[in-house]
Amino acid sequence: MTSVNIETVRGTIAEMLAARDQEADFADDESLFDSGRLDSIAAVNLLLALENDYGVDLSDPDFNVSQIDTLQEIVQLVSTHQS
């Protein structure tokens, strides 16, 4: 995969929100964790999905969990970690 499909990533996050009985619609720049819509367990699930679906290497010493708070940040993270 050479480019990230933002709607595919949005779908992954929307499924997580729906599983938590949260509204599945969200803005690209909306805070997902700081707002409380997703929690630490969802963060682990999201990180696993990013690793499995997009090959994001979570052992990167520059990785910071704050890079997954908004859809824009997640897409940027995935884009920079794809080969």
matplotlib code that plots the C-alpha trace (Angstrom):
import matplotlib.pyplot as plt

x = [0.0, 1.6, -0.8, -3.1, -6.9, -8.2, -11.7, -10.3, -8.6, -11.8, -13.7, -11.4, -11.8, -15.6, -15.9, -14.1, -16.3, -19.5, -18.3, -18.1, -21.6, -20.0, -21.1, -19.2, -19.0, -16.0, -14.0, -10.5, -9.0, -11.2, -9.4, -10.4, -8.5, -8.2, -12.0, -12.6, -14.3, -11.5, -9.5, -6.2, -7.7, -8.9, -5.4, -3.9, -6.5, -5.8, -2.1, -2.5, -4.7, -2.1, 0.7, -1.3, -3.1, -0.5, 2.8, 3.5, 6.6, 5.7, 9.3, 10.3, 12.0, 10.4, 6.9, 4.7, 1.2, 0.1, 0.5, -2.8, -5.2, -6.8, -7.5, -5.1, -2.3, -3.0, -3.0, 0.3, 1.8, 0.8, 2.0, 5.5, 5.9, 5.0, 7.7]
y = [0.0, 3.2, 5.7, 5.8, 5.8, 8.2, 6.6, 3.2, 4.5, 6.4, 3.2, 1.4, 4.2, 4.4, 0.7, 1.3, 4.2, 2.2, -0.7, 1.8, 3.1, 6.4, 8.5, 7.1, 10.4, 12.6, 15.4, 14.8, 17.0, 16.0, 14.7, 11.1, 10.3, 13.7, 14.0, 10.6, 9.0, 6.4, 5.1, 3.2, -0.1, 1.4, 2.9, -0.6, -1.9, 1.0, 0.5, -3.2, -2.3, 0.2, -2.3, -5.2, -3.2, -0.6, -2.0, 0.8, -0.1, 0.7, 0.0, 3.2, 5.3, 8.4, 7.1, 9.0, 8.0, 11.6, 10.9, 8.9, 11.4, 12.7, 11.1, 13.6, 12.5, 8.8, 9.2, 11.2, 8.5, 5.7, 7.7, 8.2, 4.6, 2.9, 1.6]
z = [0.0, -1.1, 0.2, 3.2, 2.5, 5.2, 4.9, 5.7, 8.8, 9.7, 9.4, 11.8, 14.4, 13.8, 14.6, 17.9, 18.8, 17.9, 20.1, 23.0, 22.2, 21.1, 18.1, 15.1, 13.3, 14.1, 12.5, 11.1, 13.8, 16.7, 19.8, 20.4, 23.5, 25.2, 24.8, 26.5, 23.4, 23.4, 26.3, 26.9, 25.9, 22.7, 22.2, 22.4, 19.9, 17.6, 17.8, 17.0, 14.0, 12.8, 13.1, 11.5, 8.8, 7.9, 9.1, 11.6, 13.6, 17.2, 18.3, 16.7, 19.4, 18.0, 18.5, 20.9, 21.9, 21.3, 17.6, 17.6, 19.2, 15.9, 12.6, 10.9, 13.3, 12.7, 9.0, 9.2, 11.4, 9.0, 6.0, 7.5, 8.5, 5.2, 3.0]

ax = plt.figure().add_subplot(projection="3d")
ax.plot(x, y, z, "-o")
ax.set_aspect("equal")
plt.show()
